[in-house]
Amino acid sequence: METEKRLHLLDSFDARGSDGASYKVMAYEHLQRVDLLTAGLDQWEPTGLTEYRLTSGERIDLGKNGALRVVGTGVELRAA
């Protein structure tokens, strides 16, 4: 049986791109469903993974130095 997963919005913030444009960045934590044997309760727990995306859906990579880059474009973002 495959583990059910979902994203939970942690935070959002405005950012300025190296291209001069303004962006909205969304930070999500990955959750996985916990199977409980009691009364069919729906419980989720964090997996320890965080994912960043623009509101338009493009993925953001977080570099070792904390730099945020839009995947596929090379645009670097800084919190505004």
C-alpha positions in Angstrom: 0.0 0.0 0.0 1.3 3.4 -1.0 1.6 6.1 1.7 -0.7 9.1 1.2 1.0 12.4 1.1 -0.1 16.1 1.0 1.3 19.5 1.3 0.6 22.0 4.1 1.2 25.7 3.6 3.7 27.0 6.2 4.4 30.5 5.0 4.4 32.8 2.0 6.5 35.9 1.3 7.2 38.4 -1.4 10.5 38.3 -3.2 12.4 40.3 -5.8 13.9 38.4 -8.7 17.4 39.0 -10.3 15.3 39.8 -13.4 13.7 42.8 -11.5 10.3 41.2 -11.3 8.2 40.7 -8.1 7.3 37.2 -7.0 5.2 35.5 -4.3 7.0 32.4 -2.8 5.0 29.7 -1.0 6.7 27.4 1.5 5.1 24.0 2.1 5.9 21.1 4.4 5.3 17.5 3.2 2.9 15.5 5.3 2.2 11.8 5.3 -1.0 10.1 6.5 -0.6 8.1 9.8 -2.7 4.9 9.9 -4.6 4.8 13.1 -6.5 1.7 14.2 -8.9 3.8 16.3 -12.2 5.1 14.9 -10.8 6.0 11.5 -9.2 9.3 12.6 -7.5 11.3 9.9 -4.1 12.2 11.2 -1.1 13.6 9.3 2.5 14.0 10.4 5.4 16.0 8.9 8.1 14.2 6.9 10.8 16.7 7.5 10.8 17.9 3.9 10.0 21.5 2.9 9.2 22.6 -0.7 9.1 26.1 -2.1 7.0 27.2 -5.1 5.9 30.3 -6.8 2.1 31.0 -6.7 2.2 30.2 -10.4 3.4 26.7 -9.5 7.1 26.8 -10.6 9.5 25.0 -8.2 12.1 26.9 -6.3 15.4 25.3 -5.4 17.0 26.3 -2.1 20.8 26.5 -2.4 23.3 25.6 0.4 23.9 29.3 1.0 20.2 29.9 1.3 19.8 31.3 -2.2 16.4 30.7 -3.8 16.4 30.0 -7.6 13.4 29.4 -9.9 14.0 26.0 -11.5 14.5 26.1 -15.2 15.1 29.9 -15.4 18.1 30.6 -13.2 16.3 33.6 -11.7 17.6 34.2 -8.1 15.1 35.4 -5.5 15.6 37.6 -2.5 12.9 38.2 0.2 11.5 41.7 -0.2 
